């Protein structure tokens, strides 16, 4: 996603990474940061929103819904902060 963003919206930066041969290294670094940030944010959101195993046992559909919402919120933040920055 980062590579496509750079190519389409930041062509000068994209060209600089290509010229220096660091495009794939940069994209891999951003991907790693995004994965780490997603894990961290999911843990925080689960705690803040009170999503527990007890809830999962009591109301599976409610648990799934909250988990999906938390993941969506975390992914949107990561896209804004890391990918499209």
Helices and strands as residue ranges (DSSP letters): H 2-9, H 11-20, H 23-49, H 53-58, H 60-78, I 79-83
